[in-house]
């Protein structure tokens, strides 16, 4: 069985969205795309592992734009 097809793996879209959120929160630094991708991948993997251990869902992270104060 291919590990990329496992339900315990995060999808490309999930990783991409989280990596972009992290990159934006860090001030959009150039040439650090791989760093943010790997961090997002690890974060999502850990959240899924925790969910499987506890049987509960991890807290939902809101996009940075939703957390900003509206003026």
GUBAZA-609054 format. One record per residue (C-alpha): chain; residue number from 1; x, y, z; residue in one letter. Coordinates in steps of 0.5 Angstrom, whole numbers, padded with zeros to 4 digits. Layout:
N
A:NUM:X:Y:Z:a
...
//
This chain:
71
A:1:0000:0000:0000:x
A:2:0003:0007:-0002:x
A:3:0003:0011:0004:x
A:4:0001:0017:0000:x
A:5:-0006:0014:0000:x
A:6:-0007:0013:0007:x
A:7:-0012:0017:0011:x
A:8:-0007:0019:0016:x
A:9:-0003:0023:0011:x
A:10:-0005:0030:0010:x
A:11:-0007:0032:0003:x
A:12:-0003:0037:-0001:x
A:13:-0008:0042:-0001:x
A:14:-0008:0042:0007:x
A:15:0000:0042:0007:x
A:16:0000:0048:0002:x
A:17:-0005:0052:0006:x
A:18:-0002:0051:0013:x
A:19:0005:0052:0010:x
A:20:0002:0059:0006:x
A:21:-0001:0061:0013:x
A:22:0006:0060:0017:x
A:23:0010:0064:0011:x
A:24:0005:0070:0012:x
A:25:0005:0070:0019:x
A:26:0013:0070:0019:x
A:27:0013:0076:0014:x
A:28:0013:0072:0007:x
A:29:0021:0071:0008:x
A:30:0024:0069:0001:x
A:31:0027:0063:-0001:x
A:32:0024:0059:0005:x
A:33:0019:0055:0002:x
A:34:0021:0048:0004:x
A:35:0022:0050:0011:x
A:36:0015:0052:0012:x
A:37:0013:0046:0008:x
A:38:0016:0041:0012:x
A:39:0014:0045:0018:x
A:40:0007:0045:0016:x
A:41:0007:0037:0014:x
A:42:0010:0036:0021:x
A:43:0005:0040:0025:x
A:44:-0001:0036:0021:x
A:45:0002:0029:0022:x
A:46:0003:0031:0029:x
A:47:-0004:0033:0030:x
A:48:-0007:0027:0026:x
A:49:-0003:0022:0031:x
A:50:-0005:0026:0037:x
A:51:-0013:0025:0034:x
A:52:-0012:0018:0033:x
A:53:-0009:0017:0040:x
A:54:-0014:0021:0044:x
A:55:-0020:0020:0039:x
A:56:-0021:0027:0039:x
A:57:-0021:0032:0034:x
A:58:-0015:0037:0034:x
A:59:-0017:0045:0035:x
A:60:-0018:0048:0028:x
A:61:-0013:0054:0027:x
A:62:-0016:0060:0024:x
A:63:-0013:0063:0018:x
A:64:-0009:0069:0020:x
A:65:-0014:0074:0016:x
A:66:-0020:0072:0020:x
A:67:-0016:0073:0027:x
A:68:-0014:0080:0025:x
A:69:-0018:0086:0028:x
A:70:-0023:0089:0023:x
A:71:-0022:0096:0022:x
//
